[in-house]
């Protein structure tokens, strides 16, 4: 569900400069992910902070399990849905 909503939001933001700017401005908020989710829901997209975190955790856990014997390195720098969306909008 979260992937679908993020794709829909990305498409709308690419088509509408005002939406694009609203989402990009969340980067400078004190709590960027919360601001992003609040903006998304305000625009009618069902994107919740808990789901965004859970999806990121699940994806990163899967990456670690995919290594031979399990990864023992930090996942710092691995992108998440929020970062990927903003990157595509810049």
N, C-alpha and C positions, 0 to 999 in steps of 0.2 A: 504494500500500500504506500509506504513512504517513498519508494523509488518512483512509483507512478505519479504521485503528487509533485515530487521534485521535478520530474520531466515536464509535467503540465506547466508548472510555475516557470521553469526555464524557457519554455516555448513562448509563454505570454510575455516574459521579460524581454525576449529578443524582438518581439513584435511591438512592444510599447515602451518608449523611452522613460516615461514617468515611473512605471513599475521597475524598470531596470535600475533607475537612480535610487528608488526607495530601498531596494535590496542591497545595493552597493554601500549605501550609507550605514547599514547595520554594522559594517566592519569597525566603525569608529565609536560604536556604542560601548558603554561600560561592560555590558554583558552581550556580546555580539550574537551568540546563538539564540538567546532569549529574544532579543530584538528582532532577529530574523524570523523566528517562529511567530512572534506577535504580528509582524507585518504580513506574513504569509496568510495567517488565519484571518486577519483583517480584510484581505483580498479574496477570501473564500476558499483557501486551500487548507486541507486538513493536515497540517504539519505541526507536530508537537515535539517539544524538547526531549522528552523521554524516549520517544521513538527514534529521534535523530541520534541520540547517544547510543541506544540499544543497537541500532543498525551498524553504527561505526564499530562498536565493540565486537559484534558478531563477525563483521568483515575482517577486522584485524586479528581476531582469534583464529579465523579460518586461514589467514595468511601464515600465522605462526605454526599451525598444525600441518601446513602444506610442506614445511621443510623437513628434511630427513632427520628424524629423531626429535623434532620440535625445535623451534627457534629459541635461542636464548639471548637474542639481541633486542634492544629497545625498538619500539615502533615509532619513535619520534620522527616527524617529517612525513609520515604516511598520510596521504590526503584523505579527506572525508567528503561526504555529500555536500556539505555547506561550502567548503573550500573549492571543490570542483565546480559547483554552480557559479560561485563568484568569479572564478578564473575564466569560465566561459563567457561571462558577461563583460569582462574588461577588455 
